[in-house]
Amino acid sequence: MNSNGNCMDKEGRLVTCEHYNRRVVRSKQIPSATDQKKDVVADCFDGEPLNSPNDVVVKSDGSIWFTDPDYGCSVSEGHASPPRQKGCFVYRVSPDLGDISVVATDVLRPNGLCFSPDESKLYVVDTGAVAFPKFDEVCHPVIDWDKPHNVRVYDVIGGKKLENGRVLLNTFEKSVPDGMRCDVKGNLYVGTFEG
């Protein structure tokens, strides 16, 4: 319900970020129109609901990485419910779905994400410039161009941790990056709010 980012795992199961339900889910089998059974990948951290999972990627080892900004906590994008996490983070869920960990805390509002072809780098969009001023009523987002609207890159260490986070692309003058993907040659394609 109210899905945002999606991807397929190597078994062909659909992995989806559900903004409204504040969770990441995975279909139990290849999805069809008649069978929509799914496993909950993540819906809380440290005993509190996630903010509003936004985008997701599955690493070749089966671990699931996703972003969790607070956009879906506003009635404009989800439902009126203040964020319950201590911030907007990037998470990693182990392949067996038994462990969830925060892997990046230095992004104001993480959004799109993807791995480099060799999975040695993780790219993360920071849409920190965009905010909804009120959680409990319909409103337009406010953009503060002094806040982050860039693409960051991290080194993936041991397949489980991120280090050396830094800004890779900061050339979006009056535009905000959103989703992105990397092709097999390492070319990065970044979508923006403006197209």
C-alpha positions in Angstrom: 0.0 0.0 0.0 1.3 3.4 -1.0 4.5 1.9 -2.4 7.5 3.9 -3.3 10.8 2.3 -4.2 10.8 -1.3 -5.7 13.4 -3.8 -6.8 13.7 -7.5 -7.5 15.9 -9.9 -5.6 17.9 -12.6 -7.4 15.1 -15.1 -6.8 12.7 -12.8 -8.7 10.7 -11.6 -5.6 9.5 -8.0 -5.5 10.9 -5.9 -2.6 8.9 -2.8 -1.9 9.1 0.2 0.3 5.6 1.0 1.7 5.4 4.6 2.6 2.1 4.5 4.3 2.6 1.3 6.3 6.1 2.3 7.3 7.7 -0.9 6.2 9.7 -2.8 3.6 8.1 -6.0 2.3 9.1 -8.9 0.0 6.8 -11.1 -2.0 6.9 -14.7 -1.0 7.2 -15.8 -4.7 7.2 -14.1 -8.0 4.2 -11.8 -7.7 1.1 -12.4 -9.7 -2.3 -10.7 -9.9 -3.9 -13.4 -7.8 -1.2 -14.0 -5.1 0.1 -11.1 -3.1 1.6 -12.9 -0.1 4.6 -11.1 1.4 7.1 -11.1 4.2 7.8 -8.1 6.3 11.5 -7.3 5.8 11.5 -4.3 8.3 8.9 -2.2 10.0 10.7 -1.0 13.1 14.1 -0.3 14.6 14.9 -0.2 18.3 11.3 -0.9 19.1 9.9 2.1 17.2 8.2 2.3 13.8 10.2 3.3 10.8 9.6 6.8 9.4 8.6 6.0 5.8 10.9 3.7 3.8 11.5 5.3 0.4 13.9 3.3 -1.8 15.5 -0.1 -1.7 18.2 -2.2 -3.3 19.2 -5.9 -2.8 22.9 -6.7 -2.7 24.2 -9.9 -4.4 24.5 -11.6 -1.0 20.8 -11.2 -0.4 21.0 -8.3 2.1 18.4 -5.6 1.7 19.4 -1.9 2.0 16.9 0.9 2.2 16.4 4.6 2.9 14.0 5.9 5.5 13.3 9.7 5.2 10.3 11.3 7.0 8.2 12.3 4.0 5.6 9.6 4.5 4.9 10.9 8.0 3.1 13.9 6.6 -0.5 13.7 5.6 0.6 15.1 2.2 2.6 11.9 1.4 1.3 9.3 3.8 -0.6 10.0 7.0 -0.2 12.4 9.8 2.1 10.8 12.3 5.3 12.4 13.6 8.5 10.4 12.9 9.4 8.0 15.7 13.0 7.3 14.7 15.9 9.6 16.0 16.7 10.6 12.4 16.4 9.7 8.8 18.9 6.8 8.1 20.1 4.2 5.7 19.5 0.6 6.9 20.8 -2.8 6.1 18.8 -6.0 6.7 20.6 -9.3 6.8 19.8 -11.9 4.1 17.9 -14.1 6.6 15.9 -11.0 7.7 17.0 -11.6 11.2 19.1 -8.4 11.8 18.5 -4.8 10.9 21.3 -2.2 11.4 21.8 1.5 10.6 24.6 1.9 8.1 24.5 5.7 7.5 23.4 8.6 9.8 25.1 11.5 8.0 22.3 12.1 5.4 19.6 14.6 6.3 16.9 12.9 4.2 18.1 9.8 2.4 16.2 9.0 -0.7 17.3 7.1 -3.8 20.2 4.6 -3.5 22.1 2.1 -5.6 25.3 0.1 -5.6 28.2 0.3 -8.1 28.5 -2.7 -10.3 31.1 -4.4 -8.1 29.1 -3.4 -5.0 32.2 -1.7 -3.5 30.3 1.7 -3.4 26.9 2.7 -2.3 25.4 5.9 -3.8 22.7 7.7 -1.7 20.7 10.8 -2.7 20.2 13.3 0.1 17.0 15.3 -0.4 17.5 17.3 2.8 16.5 20.5 1.0 12.9 19.3 0.8 10.6 19.3 3.8 7.0 19.3 4.7 6.4 22.1 7.2 3.5 20.4 8.9 2.8 16.8 9.4 -0.9 17.0 10.3 -2.3 18.9 7.3 -2.0 18.9 3.6 0.7 21.3 2.4 3.2 21.8 -0.3 6.8 20.9 0.4 9.2 23.7 1.2 12.6 23.8 -0.4 15.6 25.3 1.4 18.4 25.5 -1.2 21.0 25.9 1.6 20.3 22.3 2.7 21.6 19.2 1.0 20.3 18.2 -2.4 23.1 16.0 -3.7 24.4 12.5 -4.3 26.7 11.0 -1.7 29.0 7.9 -2.1 30.2 5.5 0.6 32.8 2.7 0.6 31.1 -0.6 1.4 33.3 -2.4 4.0 33.0 -6.2 4.4 29.7 -6.2 2.7 28.0 -4.9 5.8 29.2 -1.4 6.8 29.6 2.0 5.1 32.6 4.3 5.6 34.1 7.4 4.1 30.8 9.1 3.2 31.3 12.0 0.9 29.5 14.2 -1.6 29.9 12.9 -5.1 27.6 15.2 -7.1 26.6 18.6 -5.9 25.7 20.2 -9.2 22.0 20.5 -8.8 21.5 24.2 -8.5 17.8 24.6 -8.4 16.9 20.9 -8.8 16.6 18.1 -6.3 17.9 14.6 -7.2 15.6 11.7 -6.4 15.9 8.1 -7.7 19.0 6.7 -9.4 20.5 3.6 -10.9 23.9 2.5 -12.0 24.5 0.5 -15.2 26.9 -2.4 -15.6 29.6 0.0 -16.8 29.4 2.2 -13.7 27.5 5.1 -15.3 25.2 6.7 -12.7 21.7 7.9 -13.9 20.0 10.4 -11.5 16.4 11.5 -11.8 15.4 14.9 -10.5 12.2 16.4 -9.4 12.2 18.4 -12.7 12.8 15.3 -14.9 
